[in-house]
Amino acid sequence: MLICWCCKKNFTLKDRRKNDGHCPHCQIELDLETYLERFIERVELVKDAEAYLDSFITDIEQSMHNCPECDDTEELDKIVELDEAKVSLTKLREYTKNF
């Protein structure tokens, strides 16, 4: 499913093909190369975000094990941060599963 850059309505490649390369809703010409370029940019951004979150989670886990002088509040803050990062990473991976 794609979204028309002009009218913002959904269409399929089959819809586009039936309409001679145009949006079935607003009849604007749809250049698939532009969609492909945008998709590739989004995939790269998602990969970067996933790598950042993986690294961030590893850093937090290591700091939790290497901080015997941390008090309970600091430890709890790290646990909350770690949980939030893991949730974000899970959501990101779920989102990209269809890529």
C-alpha positions as CSV (number, residue, x, y, z in Angstrom):
1,M,0.0,0.0,0.0
2,L,1.3,3.4,-1.0
3,I,0.1,6.9,-0.2
4,C,-0.3,9.6,-2.9
5,W,2.0,12.5,-2.4
6,C,-0.8,14.9,-3.5
7,C,-4.1,13.8,-2.1
8,K,-2.6,11.6,0.7
9,K,-5.0,8.7,-0.1
10,N,-3.9,5.1,-0.2
11,F,-3.4,3.2,-3.4
12,T,-1.9,0.0,-4.6
13,L,0.5,-0.7,-7.5
14,K,-2.5,-2.4,-9.2
15,D,-4.6,0.8,-8.8
16,R,-1.7,2.8,-10.3
17,R,-1.3,0.4,-13.2
18,K,-5.1,0.5,-13.9
19,N,-4.9,4.3,-14.1
20,D,-1.9,4.5,-16.5
21,G,0.6,5.6,-13.8
22,H,-1.8,8.0,-12.1
23,C,-3.4,8.2,-8.7
24,P,-6.8,6.6,-8.8
25,H,-8.2,9.3,-6.6
26,C,-6.8,12.6,-7.8
27,Q,-5.3,11.5,-11.2
28,I,-1.9,13.0,-10.5
29,E,1.1,11.2,-12.1
30,L,2.9,8.9,-9.6
31,D,6.6,8.4,-10.2
32,L,7.6,5.2,-8.5
33,E,11.3,6.1,-8.5
34,T,10.5,8.9,-6.0
35,Y,8.7,6.4,-3.8
36,L,11.6,4.0,-3.9
37,E,14.1,6.7,-3.0
38,R,12.0,7.8,0.0
39,F,11.5,4.2,1.1
40,I,15.3,3.6,1.0
41,E,15.9,6.7,3.0
42,R,13.4,5.6,5.6
43,V,14.9,2.1,5.8
44,E,18.4,3.7,6.4
45,L,17.0,5.9,9.2
46,V,15.3,2.9,10.8
47,K,18.5,0.9,10.6
48,D,20.4,3.8,12.2
49,A,17.8,4.1,15.0
50,E,18.0,0.3,15.6
51,A,21.8,0.4,15.9
52,Y,21.6,3.4,18.3
53,L,19.0,1.6,20.5
54,D,21.0,-1.6,20.5
55,S,24.1,0.3,21.6
56,F,22.2,2.4,24.1
57,I,20.8,-0.8,25.8
58,T,24.2,-2.4,25.9
59,D,25.7,0.7,27.5
60,I,23.0,0.9,30.2
61,E,23.3,-2.8,31.0
62,Q,27.1,-2.5,31.3
63,S,26.8,0.6,33.5
64,M,24.4,-1.2,35.8
65,H,26.9,-4.0,36.3
66,N,29.9,-1.7,36.7
67,C,28.4,0.7,39.2
68,P,28.6,-0.8,42.8
69,E,28.6,2.8,44.2
70,C,25.2,3.6,42.6
71,D,22.4,4.2,45.0
72,D,18.9,2.7,44.6
73,T,17.6,5.8,42.9
74,E,20.3,5.7,40.2
75,E,19.8,2.0,39.7
76,L,16.0,2.5,39.4
77,D,16.5,5.3,36.9
78,K,18.7,3.0,34.8
79,I,16.2,0.2,35.0
80,V,13.4,2.5,33.8
81,E,15.7,3.9,31.0
82,L,16.6,0.3,30.0
83,D,12.9,-0.8,29.9
84,E,11.9,2.2,27.8
85,A,14.8,1.6,25.3
86,K,13.8,-2.1,25.0
87,V,10.2,-1.2,24.4
88,S,11.2,1.3,21.7
89,L,13.5,-1.2,20.1
90,T,10.7,-3.8,20.1
91,K,8.2,-1.4,18.5
92,L,10.8,-0.4,15.9
93,R,11.5,-4.0,15.0
94,E,7.7,-4.7,14.8
95,Y,7.3,-1.7,12.5
96,T,10.1,-2.7,10.2
97,K,9.1,-6.4,10.1
98,N,7.1,-5.7,6.9
99,F,10.0,-3.9,5.2
